[in-house]
Amino acid sequence: MKKFLSLLMALAMTLSLAACGSKKEAAPAQSEAPAASETRTLRVAMECAYAPYNWTQSDDSNGAVPISGSSDYAYGYDVMMAKYICEQLGWNLEIVKSDWESIIPAIQSGTVDAGICGQSITSDRLEMVDFSDPYYYATIVTVVAEDGAYADAASVADLAGGTCTSQLNTIWYDNCLPQIPDANILPGQESAPAMIVALTSGRVDYIVTDQPTGLAAVAANPGLKLLDFTGTDGAFEVSDEDINIGISVQKGSTELLDAINGVLATLTEEDYTNMMNEAISVQPLSE
């Protein structure tokens, strides 16, 4: 009898251990279930105040995109480009409105993923961020009052002695204005609209900027005239890095940069020109 009871107890212990073992094996199977994949969101910084590259508007007309944390929308060439990139890659797009001076720090800190904001690919900026291949090539122009003293200028030399300004911390202000003989260079302006207001209000004789910004200024202000000395002996001296516009990303973001460059490789200079012309045609007519 004792031997029989011992056998029953041994069998019960064996069944108990087997049951415990089956429970331990079941738990990992539940925790290892694959998580649902998430669509990437590309967070893009821009001023939303730099027509025709980017601007702010009150509705989603023409395909404008909501500005993060705002009831307003952003549109322009940069938004068109950001949308195209995200559409091709299957990503979501978030537009983050940023002051010009805060864009590169935001990229460096990881607050945003990229700056698509009309930035020239300069050596100074390349020390702080990485850049994509160019997504636009912008020549340097001068904008004057069509009835002003410099309306017939045909070279940089003809701008001599004028009062002028441009946007702060741009190649227009840092590199181009100093090339004008005896120029009275006023402090740089915080934004493109601000430098245009300086001209339309008569505070300066002319401003120096890139061609798209100049074309947008003239389209919005009929009293202005665009002067382009490109291809002449009297042109501004600029390098390719001064006129090549790129998309900035955090240093070492190779995967992101490769993805963006892959999309840009599908576009031609003609595509860029057509997109920019479309942006200029629908820009706001008031600053």
Backbone torsions as a table, in degrees:
resi	resn	phi	psi	omega
1	MET	NA	-43.4	179.3
2	LYS	-62.7	-37.7	-179.5
3	LYS	-66.1	-35.9	-179.8
4	PHE	-67.8	-42.6	177.8
5	LEU	-63.4	-37.3	178.3
6	SER	-63.8	-39.9	178.9
7	LEU	-65.1	-39.3	178.9
8	LEU	-64.1	-41.7	179.6
9	MET	-65.0	-40.0	179.5
10	ALA	-64.3	-41.2	179.7
11	LEU	-65.1	-40.5	179.6
12	ALA	-63.2	-42.0	179.2
13	MET	-64.3	-38.5	-180.0
14	THR	-64.4	-44.9	178.7
15	LEU	-63.8	-37.9	179.6
16	SER	-64.0	-45.1	179.5
17	LEU	-64.8	-38.0	179.0
18	ALA	-64.4	-40.1	179.8
19	ALA	-64.6	-42.6	178.4
20	CYS	-62.3	-41.0	-179.8
21	GLY	-63.1	-37.8	-179.1
22	SER	-68.2	-32.2	178.2
23	LYS	-68.2	-41.3	-179.5
24	LYS	-64.0	-34.1	-178.9
25	GLU	-76.5	-26.2	-177.4
26	ALA	-74.3	-33.5	-174.7
27	ALA	-60.9	-49.3	-180.0
28	PRO	-59.4	-33.9	-178.8
29	ALA	-61.5	-35.6	179.3
30	GLN	-74.3	-40.8	-176.0
31	SER	-74.6	-19.7	-177.8
32	GLU	-90.8	9.7	177.6
33	ALA	-63.0	134.5	-177.0
34	PRO	-63.5	137.0	178.2
35	ALA	-78.3	151.5	178.3
36	ALA	-67.0	137.0	-179.6
37	SER	-72.3	148.5	-179.6
38	GLU	-114.8	139.2	177.5
39	THR	-75.6	132.8	-178.4
40	ARG	-68.9	144.4	173.2
41	THR	-111.8	124.2	177.3
42	LEU	-92.1	115.1	179.7
43	ARG	-92.6	115.0	-172.5
44	VAL	-115.2	126.3	178.7
45	ALA	-94.1	139.9	172.9
46	MET	-160.3	163.4	-177.9
47	GLU	-71.0	-31.1	-171.6
48	CYS	59.8	31.2	-178.5
49	ALA	-155.0	35.3	-170.3
50	TYR	-139.7	57.5	-179.3
51	ALA	-62.0	139.7	8.6
52	PRO	-93.5	4.2	179.2
53	TYR	-66.2	-46.3	179.3
54	ASN	-160.5	150.0	177.7
55	TRP	-157.0	171.7	178.2
56	THR	-105.4	137.9	173.5
57	GLN	-140.4	166.2	-170.3
58	SER	-88.3	-8.7	-178.7
59	ASP	-140.7	-177.4	-176.3
60	ASP	-97.1	22.0	-179.0
61	SER	-59.4	146.9	-179.9
62	ASN	66.5	8.3	179.5
63	GLY	97.1	21.4	179.2
64	ALA	-62.1	154.8	-174.8
65	VAL	-113.4	139.9	178.4
66	PRO	-59.0	141.1	174.2
67	ILE	-87.4	130.0	-176.9
68	SER	-55.4	129.4	177.4
69	GLY	73.5	18.7	-176.4
70	SER	-141.1	159.9	174.3
71	SER	-90.1	-2.9	-179.6
72	ASP	-90.4	173.4	-179.0
73	TYR	-126.3	156.3	177.7
74	ALA	-116.2	142.9	174.4
75	TYR	-149.9	175.7	-177.6
76	GLY	127.4	-179.1	-177.0
77	TYR	-56.9	-44.3	-178.8
78	ASP	-63.7	-38.5	178.4
79	VAL	-68.2	-42.2	177.0
80	MET	-58.1	-42.9	-179.1
81	MET	-68.2	-43.8	179.3
82	ALA	-61.5	-41.9	178.0
83	LYS	-62.3	-43.5	-178.4
84	TYR	-62.7	-44.9	179.6
85	ILE	-60.1	-47.9	-178.4
86	CYS	-66.3	-37.8	177.7
87	GLU	-62.9	-41.9	-178.2
88	GLN	-69.1	-31.9	-177.4
89	LEU	-94.6	-5.9	-178.8
90	GLY	73.4	28.5	-178.5
91	TRP	-102.4	161.2	168.6
92	ASN	-86.9	158.0	-178.9
93	LEU	-121.7	133.6	173.5
94	GLU	-127.0	121.9	178.7
95	ILE	-93.4	125.5	-179.9
96	VAL	-113.5	114.8	-179.7
97	LYS	-74.0	125.8	-173.9
98	SER	-140.5	146.0	170.8
99	ASP	-65.3	150.0	-178.0
100	TRP	-52.9	-44.1	-175.9
101	GLU	-70.5	-18.8	-175.4
102	SER	-97.1	-4.8	-174.4
103	ILE	-66.8	-51.7	-178.8
104	ILE	-64.4	-44.7	175.0
105	PRO	-57.0	-36.5	179.1
106	ALA	-66.1	-36.8	177.1
107	ILE	-68.8	-43.9	-179.3
108	GLN	-61.6	-37.1	-177.1
109	SER	-82.9	-12.4	-177.9
110	GLY	85.8	7.0	177.3
111	THR	-63.1	-35.5	173.7
112	VAL	-127.1	163.9	-178.9
113	ASP	-90.5	-31.2	-173.7
114	ALA	-155.6	156.4	170.8
115	GLY	-111.7	112.7	173.1
116	ILE	-115.5	89.7	-162.6
117	CYS	-151.1	25.8	178.0
118	GLY	72.4	32.8	-178.9
119	GLN	-85.5	131.5	171.3
120	SER	-73.3	147.2	-178.5
121	ILE	-87.9	77.3	-176.7
122	THR	-91.3	158.4	179.5
123	SER	-62.7	-35.7	178.2
124	ASP	-62.6	-44.2	-179.8
125	ARG	-69.5	-32.9	179.3
126	LEU	-65.6	-17.6	174.8
127	GLU	-75.7	-19.2	-175.5
128	MET	-107.0	-33.0	-178.3
129	VAL	-140.7	166.6	171.9
130	ASP	-97.1	155.4	-179.2
131	PHE	-125.0	150.1	172.9
132	SER	-76.7	177.4	167.7
133	ASP	-61.9	157.6	-179.3
134	PRO	-58.9	140.9	172.5
135	TYR	-114.3	7.9	170.2
136	TYR	-169.3	152.3	178.0
137	TYR	-122.6	111.7	-170.0
138	ALA	-114.5	115.0	176.7
139	THR	-75.9	161.8	-177.7
140	ILE	-93.5	133.1	-179.0
141	VAL	-132.8	168.6	175.3
142	THR	-119.5	138.3	177.2
143	VAL	-116.1	129.5	-176.7
144	VAL	-129.8	168.2	169.7
145	ALA	-75.5	132.3	-174.4
146	GLU	-65.3	-17.8	176.6
147	ASP	-111.0	16.4	-177.4
148	GLY	-87.7	177.3	-176.1
149	ALA	-67.9	-19.8	-175.8
150	TYR	-111.1	16.8	-176.0
151	ALA	-63.4	-25.3	-177.5
152	ASP	-105.8	14.3	179.5
153	ALA	-60.0	137.3	-178.2
154	ALA	-119.0	4.1	-179.2
155	SER	-161.7	168.8	175.3
156	VAL	-60.5	-38.3	-179.8
157	ALA	-61.3	-33.0	-179.2
158	ASP	-70.9	-11.6	178.9
159	LEU	-88.1	1.8	-174.3
160	ALA	-52.2	136.1	174.2
161	GLY	82.2	-2.2	-176.6
162	GLY	-79.6	155.5	173.9
163	THR	-89.5	130.3	-171.3
164	CYS	-149.4	167.9	173.7
165	THR	-158.1	178.3	175.1
166	SER	-161.7	-171.8	-179.7
167	GLN	-79.1	139.3	-178.6
168	LEU	-59.4	140.9	175.4
169	ASN	56.3	44.8	172.2
170	THR	-124.9	162.5	177.8
171	ILE	-66.9	-23.6	177.1
172	TRP	-63.1	-45.1	-177.5
173	TYR	-78.4	-45.3	-173.5
174	ASP	-77.8	-36.5	-173.5
175	ASN	-105.9	-37.0	-171.3
176	CYS	-87.8	-49.1	-178.0
177	LEU	-56.6	-39.3	178.8
178	PRO	-64.0	-14.8	178.9
179	GLN	-79.1	-12.2	-177.9
180	ILE	-83.4	123.6	-178.2
181	PRO	-59.7	129.7	174.1
182	ASP	54.7	29.2	-179.6
183	ALA	-70.2	142.7	173.3
184	ASN	-94.3	92.1	-172.8
185	ILE	-88.9	114.4	178.3
186	LEU	-80.7	164.4	178.8
187	PRO	-53.8	147.3	179.1
188	GLY	-64.3	149.7	-178.5
189	GLN	-93.0	150.8	-175.1
190	GLU	-70.2	-23.9	-176.8
191	SER	-149.5	166.8	176.9
192	ALA	-63.2	-45.5	176.5
193	PRO	-57.2	-36.3	-179.0
194	ALA	-65.9	-39.2	179.9
195	MET	-70.8	-32.4	177.9
196	ILE	-68.6	-38.8	176.4
197	VAL	-63.3	-37.4	177.8
198	ALA	-59.0	-35.0	179.0
199	LEU	-78.1	-47.3	-177.1
200	THR	-67.7	-25.1	179.2
201	SER	-85.1	-6.3	178.4
202	GLY	86.8	7.1	-179.7
203	ARG	-72.3	-24.3	177.5
204	VAL	-132.1	160.6	178.0
205	ASP	-83.6	-29.6	-179.4
206	TYR	-163.5	163.3	173.1
207	ILE	-126.8	155.5	176.0
208	VAL	-116.6	133.2	-175.6
209	THR	-154.5	-168.3	175.0
210	ASP	-95.5	166.9	-172.4
211	GLN	-59.4	-46.9	-179.9
212	PRO	-59.5	-42.5	179.0
213	THR	-64.7	-39.9	177.9
214	GLY	-64.4	-43.8	178.8
215	LEU	-62.6	-40.5	178.3
216	ALA	-64.4	-40.4	179.7
217	ALA	-63.2	-42.7	-179.5
218	VAL	-68.5	-39.6	179.1
219	ALA	-63.4	-35.2	-178.0
220	ALA	-86.2	-17.8	-176.3
221	ASN	-134.0	93.3	-175.2
222	PRO	-56.8	-19.9	-179.4
223	GLY	-81.8	2.1	-178.0
224	LEU	-103.3	159.5	-178.6
225	LYS	-136.5	139.9	179.7
226	LEU	-99.6	131.4	176.9
227	LEU	-115.2	125.3	-179.1
228	ASP	-124.2	110.9	-178.5
229	PHE	-93.3	5.0	-176.7
230	THR	-56.5	135.3	177.8
231	GLY	86.0	3.0	178.2
232	THR	-113.8	168.4	177.8
233	ASP	-68.6	-16.5	-178.0
234	GLY	-100.3	20.3	-177.4
235	ALA	-79.2	161.1	171.3
236	PHE	-64.8	142.6	177.1
237	GLU	-87.7	110.4	180.0
238	VAL	-135.5	155.2	177.7
239	SER	-98.8	172.8	177.6
240	ASP	-58.6	-37.2	-178.2
241	GLU	-64.7	-23.7	179.8
242	ASP	-74.9	-28.0	-174.5
243	ILE	-112.4	-7.4	176.7
244	ASN	-85.6	122.4	-176.8
245	ILE	-101.4	127.2	-176.0
246	GLY	-130.2	172.1	178.3
247	ILE	-99.0	122.6	-176.3
248	SER	-94.6	140.8	178.1
249	VAL	-137.3	168.5	-180.0
250	GLN	-63.5	143.3	178.2
251	LYS	-51.8	132.8	176.6
252	GLY	83.8	5.5	-179.2
253	SER	-83.0	64.7	-173.2
254	THR	-63.2	-44.3	-178.2
255	GLU	-62.0	-44.8	179.0
256	LEU	-64.6	-44.2	-178.7
257	LEU	-63.3	-41.8	178.8
258	ASP	-63.1	-39.9	179.8
259	ALA	-64.5	-44.5	-179.9
260	ILE	-65.5	-45.9	-179.7
261	ASN	-63.4	-32.6	177.4
262	GLY	-62.2	-38.3	177.5
263	VAL	-72.6	-43.9	-179.3
264	LEU	-60.8	-30.4	-179.4
265	ALA	-65.6	-16.5	179.5
266	THR	-86.2	-6.5	-177.8
267	LEU	-107.1	154.2	178.2
268	THR	-113.1	168.6	176.2
269	GLU	-59.9	-33.2	177.0
270	GLU	-65.1	-39.3	176.0
271	ASP	-60.8	-44.8	179.0
272	TYR	-59.5	-45.2	-179.1
273	THR	-62.7	-44.2	-180.0
274	ASN	-63.3	-40.7	178.4
275	MET	-65.4	-41.8	179.5
276	MET	-65.7	-41.2	178.0
277	ASN	-61.8	-38.3	177.0
278	GLU	-64.3	-42.5	179.2
279	ALA	-62.5	-43.5	179.0
280	ILE	-62.7	-36.9	-176.2
281	SER	-69.3	-23.9	-177.1
282	VAL	-113.3	7.7	-179.9
283	GLN	-62.2	154.8	175.7
284	PRO	-60.3	142.8	-178.2
285	LEU	-91.5	7.3	176.2
286	SER	-136.5	147.2	-179.5
287	GLU	-88.2	NA	NA
